[in-house]
Every structure is written in C-alpha cells, then in structure tokens.
Amino acid sequence: MRIMTDSPIRFPGLFGDWEFTASSTAFHVGGKAIYWYGILIALGVVLALWFCMTQKEKYGITEDDLLDAVLWGVPLSVVGARVYYIIFYLDLFKKSDGSFDWGSAVAIWDGGLAIYGAVIAAILVGVVLCKKRGLKLGALTDLVVMGFLIGQTVGRWGNFMNREAFGTETTLPWRMELTTVLGKTVDVHPTFLYESLWNVVGLLLIVFIISKARRFDGENTWFYFLWYGIGRFWIEGLRTDSLYLFDWTIGDQPIRVSQALSLVMVLVSAFMLFYNIKLRPHKREELYVNIVAARKAAAAADSEADTVEASTPAAAEPAAAPVTDAGRTEPVSEPTAAASEAPEAPTAPETPAEPQGPTE
C-alpha cells in the first residue's frame, strides 16, 4: 500500500472531519529541503542528552564521559540504523542495472532507519568507551537507555510526518485515515503512536520505579530490552512495512526480523533479570555509583590527612649524649640561666712539690 506524499491525515473516530495537512518538508535552506523527520530525530537526541545530564550522578557517570558517549554514539547509531535497514531491504537500493545506489543509501531524510541497528551500534560504542575509560558498562547503559526511550518517543513522530510505519486497516475509534497514491482513503492502525506511547510508559516505569530500587548495574538496561521487546513484538505484527528475514518462513508466514529479534530479546532479558535478582542477588554497595562514591571518600580522606600532616610542625630532635672515656653516655642537661651568667671562679696556684732528701 503506497500512501500519497503529504497525504492529509485524519482521525475520524476522534476528531471528526478535522485533518492534518502539514508537509513532510519543514523548510528549505539554499534549495535543500529540511525534513521534519530529521528535525524530530535531532530534537529527540537533544532532549535525551538533557535528561541524561540531569541523572548522570545517580549512576556515577561524569559529564565528559556522557558527552563522549553521545558524540560518538549518535552518529554511529544513525549509521547502524541505516545499514541494518539496507541489509534487509537491499532491493530498494539497487539501480536498474543491478548496481548499488549509494545516493539512495545516504538519503536518510527520506526515512528508512531501523531502531535495532541503532541500539546495536550504540552498545558497541559503549563497550569501547567503557574499556578505554575504566567505566562499568551496565552503569552507562542504565543511564543511556532512558535517553533511548526519549529519542524513540519523539522520533516516531517523524514517521507520522512522513506518513509511514502505519499498520493494517482497522475500524477502531482511534484509527488513522490516509490517502493512497490511487486516491483511495484507508483507515489504519497508527502504530507510530502505539510505539511512542509505549516508550513513554516504559520511561516512567524506569524513572519512578525500576531505578529507585536498582539492585545491580544493568537492571534498567535489561528492563528496557524486556519492555521494548514486548511492545515491539506486538506492534510489529500490525505493521505493513516490516523487514523480513530474507525468504525464511514459519509455515506459510514470513518471519519478521523485528519480531524475531524482539522474541529473543524478551527471553534473554527475562532470564538476566531473574538471574541477577533471584539466583545471584547483589548488594547495593556493588553498584558502580557507590563504588565511585567510596573512591572519592577515600581520596578525600587521604588528602585531608596529607594536609594535616603538612601543617603540623616537626618536633625538635634531642641533642646527642656525649660519650665518656669509659664508653658510657651521660645525659646532657640544659644549663640554667644562673649558671650561664655566673663568673668563673679563680683557679688556685699550684704548690710546688718539696724536694726529696738523699737516699740512704
């Protein structure tokens, strides 16, 4: 089903005849179109960074480490999302002669990003950064997954502006009405809205419940994978533009890539949460943020001890005791003021010895 570019969008079951008619193009710069899709993705990144900045101390992550993660992670995540999409939709990026169309491959403003590719790339960036900086991967990802949810929540509205990522036809009250290239109106599931709202709920659960009782580094992360996997598995089943796993099928049904990954992600995440909470319980002292706090406290105590030692005057060393002829040491007593001021007594003259008489 091909939808007309900039098709009017209506929600007849909710808003009657009111329709949304905004173009997918926001404005032009030097003859180059700037699309709402890209603007909304950029807005999602900015909001995600701002929120993570307000939460970083709770996870022991510094501002420099977070900024480096974003500066490397965002562009590489976009690349990962695009590569992932191209791999499973390779035929869309081939010219008539069968050669690869690089121009279409880099035109991300036309849509065609897969969130799983972005997540995979972001995790790889996190692994490298944590190894170089000596950070704990679970602590960093626990912080960043909240940014993922914010970015995904906002970014899905880019699909709305592009009139893409919609679902199958439906008669539900919140159905979305679009117009096809043939001029036919169709009422479909607004799957972009489903996923956006699902991500909002997941973010609220992490911020106000999961993170408050976080028992190990990685708990937010595994919950994110569990929550997003459940939602994506359900929503993907409603979409009409799914990526398929080559020509593989289960029975006569083709395998949707996102559903397969979501199922694996849900199972792995559920096991990891059960293992780390029930089978191998952790102490809160083991959280990276508490380890960092303990290091800072120890460093502050050492610094204070060094300062006190440097400010305390050294005690005078006692004078060495003289050694007598017999090899004994005698204590040296401090002369009194009176003794030091008294004049020396005159020495009596020596009496000459009497001469001895002749020996008989």
Residue pairs with C-beta under 8 A, 6 or more apart in sequence:
1 180
1 186
1 240
2 180
2 181
3 163
3 164
3 166
3 178
3 179
3 180
3 181
4 163
4 178
4 179
4 180
4 181
4 183
5 24
5 163
6 21
6 22
6 23
6 24
6 163
7 163
7 178
7 179
7 180
8 19
8 20
8 21
8 179
9 19
9 20
9 21
9 160
9 163
9 176
9 177
9 178
10 17
10 18
10 19
10 20
10 176
10 177
11 18
11 174
11 175
11 176
11 177
11 190
12 175
12 177
12 187
13 172
13 173
13 174
13 175
14 173
14 174
22 36
22 161
24 35
24 36
24 37
24 161
24 162
24 163
25 33
25 34
25 35
25 36
26 34
26 35
26 36
26 39
27 34
28 34
33 109
34 109
35 109
35 110
35 161
35 162
36 158
36 161
36 162
37 109
37 111
37 158
37 159
37 161
37 162
38 108
38 109
38 158
39 158
40 154
40 155
40 157
40 158
40 161
41 113
41 151
41 154
41 155
41 158
43 154
44 150
44 151
44 152
44 153
44 154
44 155
45 70
45 74
45 151
47 150
47 151
47 154
48 146
48 147
48 148
48 150
48 151
49 66
49 70
49 147
51 146
51 147
51 150
52 66
52 70
52 143
52 144
52 146
52 147
53 63
53 66
55 143
55 146
56 62
56 63
56 66
56 143
57 289
58 143
58 211
58 289
59 139
59 140
59 142
59 143
59 288
59 289
60 136
60 139
60 287
60 288
60 289
60 290
60 291
60 292
60 293
61 135
61 139
61 140
61 143
65 129
65 133
65 135
65 140
66 143
68 129
68 133
69 125
69 126
69 129
69 140
69 144
72 125
72 129
73 121
73 122
73 125
73 126
73 144
76 121
76 122
76 124
76 125
77 117
77 118
77 119
77 121
77 122
77 125
78 108
78 113
78 118
79 121
80 117
80 118
80 120
80 121
80 122
81 113
81 114
81 115
81 117
81 118
81 121
82 105
82 106
82 108
82 112
82 113
82 114
82 117
83 117
84 114
84 116
84 117
84 118
84 120
85 112
85 113
85 114
85 117
85 243
86 93
86 105
86 112
88 114
88 243
88 244
88 245
88 246
88 257
89 112
89 243
92 104
92 112
93 100
93 101
93 104
93 105
94 100
94 101
95 101
104 110
110 162
111 158
111 159
111 162
111 164
114 243
114 258
115 152
116 257
116 258
116 261
119 148
122 144
122 148
123 141
126 137
126 140
126 141
126 144
127 137
129 135
129 140
130 136
130 137
130 140
135 288
136 217
136 288
136 291
137 217
137 218
138 216
138 217
138 218
138 219
138 221
138 288
139 217
139 287
139 288
139 289
141 218
141 220
141 221
142 211
142 214
142 217
142 218
142 219
142 220
142 221
143 220
145 206
145 220
145 221
145 224
146 203
146 206
146 207
146 220
148 224
149 199
149 200
149 202
149 203
149 206
149 224
149 228
150 199
150 203
152 195
152 196
152 199
152 228
153 196
153 199
153 200
153 203
154 196
156 165
156 192
156 193
156 195
156 196
156 199
157 192
157 196
159 165
159 166
159 192
160 190
160 192
160 193
163 178
164 192
164 241
165 191
165 192
165 239
165 241
166 176
166 178
166 188
166 189
166 190
166 191
166 192
166 239
166 240
166 241
167 188
167 189
167 190
167 191
167 194
167 235
167 238
167 239
167 240
168 188
168 189
168 238
168 239
168 240
169 186
169 187
169 188
170 187
170 188
170 189
171 187
172 189
174 190
174 193
175 187
175 188
175 189
175 190
176 187
176 188
176 189
176 190
176 193
177 185
177 186
177 187
177 188
178 185
178 186
178 188
179 185
179 186
180 186
188 240
189 238
191 235
191 238
191 239
194 231
194 235
194 238
195 231
195 232
195 235
198 227
198 228
198 231
198 235
199 228
199 231
202 224
202 227
202 228
202 231
205 223
205 227
206 220
206 223
206 224
210 219
210 220
210 223
211 220
214 220
214 287
215 276
215 277
215 281
215 282
215 284
216 276
216 277
216 282
216 286
216 287
217 286
217 287
217 288
218 272
218 276
219 273
219 276
219 277
222 269
222 272
222 273
222 276
223 269
223 273
225 265
225 266
225 268
225 269
226 265
226 266
226 269
226 270
226 273
228 262
228 265
229 261
229 262
229 263
229 265
229 266
229 269
230 262
230 266
232 258
232 259
232 262
233 258
233 259
233 262
233 263
233 266
236 242
236 256
236 258
236 259
236 262
237 256
237 259
242 256
242 257
242 258
242 259
243 256
243 257
243 258
244 254
244 255
244 256
244 257
245 254
245 255
245 256
245 257
245 260
247 254
248 254
248 255
249 255
276 282
284 290
285 291
285 294
319 332
320 332
321 329
321 330
321 331
321 332
322 329
322 330
322 332
323 329
324 330
